[in-house]
Amino acid sequence: MNTHSPAHAADIEAIHRVVATVEHSQQHKDPDEFLALFHQDAVWTTSGGKVLVGLGAISDFTREVLPADDWDVKVSYEVVHVLLIRPDVAAVKVRQLYLAPGDTSEGSPLYVMSKQDDGRWLLTACQNTAVASG
């Protein structure tokens, strides 16, 4: 595939928008916005290693944890690399920073996304990995 094609550029832009929406949903503790990004059959592994299979399990966990989280931090998500495995499947490496007064922690998620028939990119298989400090 030509990496400079308009279709390729549009897909990369759409993938970046998904990651930006993840960031927005986390900053605003909005489970509905976050959950709208997932494929029905998605698999999500939390930074603590909990494996959630299917949108129902991801939803239950997110609705319990996200709004209840009492963090007073700014979270940012930066797309580090996008590998289009096929025209409808991408592996997306993300740098995740939690910035609190006097404290910063980092995550290194990997999102496998799939492009739907309607053109939307959805989170399909994700691993959220904490980065050890030091």
N, C-alpha and C positions, 0 to 999 in steps of 0.2 A: 504494500500500500504506500502511496506517495505521502510522506509525512507533512507535505505542504499543501495537500488538497483542501478545498473548502470544507468538505465533509469531515475530514480529520480535525481541522481547526474548530469546527462547530462542536464536535464531540468533546474535545479537550476543554473547551469553554464550558460546556454543560456539566462536565465532571467537576470543574472548579466551582461551579455554582452549587452543586450538591454539597461539597465540602464547606463552602461558605454558609450554607443553610444549616449544616451540622453545628458550625460555630455559633450562629445566631440562636439556634434552639437551645444550645447549652448556656449561652450567656443570659438568655431570658427564661431559662428553666421551663421551656415549653415542650411538653411531651408530645402533643399532637403534631407540631411542626417536625419534630425529630422522627416520629414514627411514620410519617407520610413518605419518608425517604427510603423505606425498606420494602424489599420484595416479600411477598406473602410467605415464602418458604425460606427466608433468610436464616443464617446462622450467625450468631454474635457471641464472641468470647470476650468477657470483660477483662480489665487489667488485672483483676484478682483471680482470673482463671475460670470463672463460672461460665459454662457453656449454655447458651440459650438457643433453642431450636424452634423456628417458626415465629411468625409475627405475634402470635398470642403470648408466648413466653417472653419475647422481647418487650412487648407492651406492658405486661404485668410488672416486670422488673423496672422498666423505665418510669412507669407511673408511680411506683413506690419510692424510687430513689431520687429521681431528678427534681421534682418539686420540693421534696423534703430536705434536700441538701442545703446546708446553711453556709456554704462558702461565700466569702466576700472577696472574690478574686475575679480577675479578668482572664478569660480563656481565649486562646487563639489557635487556629488550625491553619497550617500552611501546606499546600500541596508541594511535595518535594520531587516526586517523579510519577509519571503516568506511563504505564506499559499497556498498549492496546494489544492484548493477546489475540483477539479476533476483532472484527469490526463491531461486535456487540458485547464484548467482554474486556474489562480493563482491570489491571492491578494498580492500585493507587497508594503510594506511600505518603504518609502525612506526618508532619511534625506538630505536636500538640503541646502548648505551653500553658501552664496555670501560673498566673502572676499575682501573688498576694503581697501585701506590704511586708517586706523583709524576707520573702520566701518565694522561690520559683521551683516548680517541678515540671517534668517533661514526660510526654508519652510519645510512642512511636507506632501509631496504628497502621495497619494494612487493610485497605478496603478493596474487596473484589466487587466490582459493579457490573451489572448487566443492563444492556440497552433493551428497552421494551419495544413492542411493535408500534407504540404511539410516539417513540423517540425519547421517552424519559429514561434517564439513567437511575437505577436503584441500587442501594446497598444490598448485597446478596450473601457475601461471606466475609466477616470482619473479625479481626483480631486486634484488640486494644492492649498494647504492651506498655507497661511503665518502664521508664528509663532509670536505672539506678544512678544515684548521684555519686560523684567522686571519681 
